[in-house]
Every structure is written in C-alpha cells, then in structure tokens.
Amino acid sequence: MKEITEILARVTAFGPKEQGILATVVDVQGSGYRLPGARMLILENGETHGMVSGGCLESDVLERARKVLKSGQSEVFVYDTTNEENSVFSLNMGCRGVIRILLEPINGESTLLKYFRDVRDDRTDRTMATLISSDESSDAKLGGRAFYKTDGSFEFDRLPVFLQSSEVLRDECARFSDRGTEYTFHEFTIEERRFEFALESIRPPVHVLLFGAGADAIPLARTVSDLGWQLSVFDHRPAFLTKERFADATRLTPTSREEKLDPILGDARTVAVVMTHNYELDRKILPSLLNSDIAYVGMLGPKRRTEQMLGEISSAGQNFSDDQLAKLYAPAGLDIGADTPEAIALSIAAEIQTVLRTRDGGHLRNRKGSIYDRK
C-alpha cells in the first residue's frame, strides 16, 4: 500500500489539467524483482514515484509512458528476459522472466484513485478486476475495471455494458474475494470474444498502535513510515506526544495514567507495540489489546516481566484464551542481536511482517521453493 499512498498524495496535488501515467505490473512469469500489483507513477516532466522492477526496466517504461501520455490510450507492454541475460536494453538483468506492464493515463479525478482512497480510509478489503488483454475485434479498452465490495456491490470504470452485466465476470470477482488470495488471472469468453482480466485484492495499510512516545519510540515510528504503514501514538505525556517528534503519525492520542483505557478498536491488519517502560501502564494496556481484534501485540521488556503481569491480571479475575495469548510477542522482535533503538525497531517491524505474512523469519537461502509463495 505504500506506493499507492505515495501516488495518491502526488496525484491529489495535480492541477486541473495535469495528468500522468500509472504503470502497473499485471503479470510476472518466471522470476522478477517486483510482483503483480507493483506500481509507478510517471509525471509529464519525467519524475517518478514507485518502482516496477529493480531499476532495469524503468528507463524504457518512461519512454513508453511518454507515448501513452500523448495518445491517451492505455497499453500493455511485454518484457521478455528469458532468452539472454543481456536481451533487454543490453542490460544484464538476470531475472529470467516475462513481465507485462499496463500503462494508463491518470489524473486527480480517476475512478481508480477514488477506489484506493476508499480502501485506505474505510479499511476494508476490495477486489479489482482489470482488463489486460482482449480480442482485436473487441471495443473494450485495456485498463477498464470492475470494482467489487464484500457486500456484493459493483462499480465499473471504462468497461462496456455487456461486460458490466456479465455474470461470468461478476461471479469470478465474488469467488476471488471469498478465496482471500492476492492476485490471479482469469480468461473469459463472452459473446464469442476473449477477455483476460487480472484480479487483485487491494488491502488497507498496516496500522501500528504505538503505546509510548519515549525516545526509543521515534526510530520505530520512522521505520513504520518507511514501510508505508499507518501510525497512531498513545502517551500520557504531552511534551512527548508532539507532531515534531512523530511527524508521520496519523493520530496522536493523549492518555491518562488514572483513567480507564478506552476499548481498543482494530482489525486483522492492525498491530500494537507497547513500549511505555512503565509496569503499571503496561498492565492496564495489555488486557485491552488482547481482547481486541488486532493481529499482533508486541511488548518490550524481559519475558519474566510479561509473565508476572499476566499472572497478576489472572489473579484479578481476567483470563485469556490460547488464541488471544498466541498474538502476544514478549519480548517483541526477531532475534537479530539488536542492541540499539534503531536495530530494535528493525527487529520489531520485521517480526510484525512475519506474523502478518505467516512466515518464520528464517534465512531466504534456506527456503524451499519461491520466496514469494508462487504456485
């Protein structure tokens, strides 16, 4: 979601007649640096935001984008690096894959951007089906889309009526949404014409609830920002809870040491890190987090400290299920030998990533099969 957030910010600042080109990786066969769904915004002056490869395709994509900007017609370009390592632009790419990239004009009023904003602001998963190829006889435009919500409703952008009303397309969007996968393709034959759609799940950014605004929280806040995650900071000390210290935070929430903590609201992409370094505060915060729907609770401090805390909470009459305790990570972070605030922030962020992606944090060289879980 980070690239989408950056693209939204830049396009929102467009003037009335300003436009750019959005490049989206819509297919990767074989090896590639970026997965389908990677995006890059290209402005009229050549400025770019995001990446669609490891840097080897960007210069050619930029040239092609100028032509699409001039024509106003979306196109899909194919990059085949499977034959010779220097087969593309005399560069030793080494990835040995076939990559398809959709280039389409975009401006501040584009339906796609409204859709991205809705996902970010409503924090609800959505499904998007994008037309990436069709028979030459078809009048359907590449880049036309169907947007599907989990309530069963649809919105459409630049798709002809016969595709909008296609039960085949609608049913496949619903099935894809129910499966919970991130990306796939589907070919349809409708009115004796072939259409290929890329189906993609667009999910809200990870939201980090950071309890504690001390000096060691600042490196974690910077790491969260670099990852494109949202950040909310909670603290009872007004001098620490400032925009100057946490410039990228979405929300700064004052708390009280005496008053009861409000119920914690979250979802499967919300996580919490507790680093108040105050035992009584942590003991007050922990039950609210474990009773919430958030996916991860990380606590700083020794393991025996958290065990003592849980024992005291239990003695007071509050117990937790195995599932609730399973999302508690104390001490927080992966075992990378972190011994500075910056390295600790790295280990915590990495642990959050492993939990959300159901990985174990091991060495990639020891992993069997694709590093991206490709089938």
HELIX and SHEET records of a PDB file:
HELIX    1   1 LYS A    2  THR A   12  1                                  11    
HELIX    2   2 GLU A   58  SER A   71  1                                  14    
HELIX    3   3 THR A  111  ASP A  122  1                                  12    
HELIX    4   4 VAL A  161  GLN A  164  1                                   4    
HELIX    5   5 GLU A  167  ARG A  179  1                                  13    
HELIX    6   6 ALA A  217  ASP A  226  1                                  10    
HELIX    7   7 TYR A  279  LEU A  290  1                                  12    
HELIX    8   8 LYS A  303  SER A  315  1                                  13    
HELIX    9   9 ASP A  322  ALA A  326  1                                   5    
HELIX   10  10 PRO A  341  LEU A  356  1                                  16    
HELIX   11  11 LEU A  364  ASN A  366  5                                   3    
SHEET    1   A 5 THR A  48  GLY A  50  0                                        
SHEET    2   A 5 ARG A  39  LEU A  43 -1                                        
SHEET    3   A 5 GLY A  20  GLY A  30 -1                                        
SHEET    4   A 5 GLY A  97  ILE A 106 -1                                        
SHEET    5   A 5 GLU A  75  ASP A  80 -1                                        
SHEET    1   B 5 PHE A 154  ASP A 157  0                                        
SHEET    2   B 5 ARG A 145  TYR A 148 -1                                        
SHEET    3   B 5 ARG A 126  SER A 134 -1                                        
SHEET    4   B 5 ARG A 193  ILE A 202 -1                                        
SHEET    5   B 5 TYR A 183  ILE A 190 -1                                        
SHEET    1   C 6 ARG A 251  PRO A 254  0                                        
SHEET    2   C 6 GLN A 230  ASP A 235  1                                        
SHEET    3   C 6 HIS A 207  PHE A 211  1                                        
SHEET    4   C 6 THR A 270  VAL A 274  1                                        
SHEET    5   C 6 TYR A 296  MET A 299  1                                        
SHEET    6   C 6 LEU A 328  TYR A 329  1                                        
END                                                                             
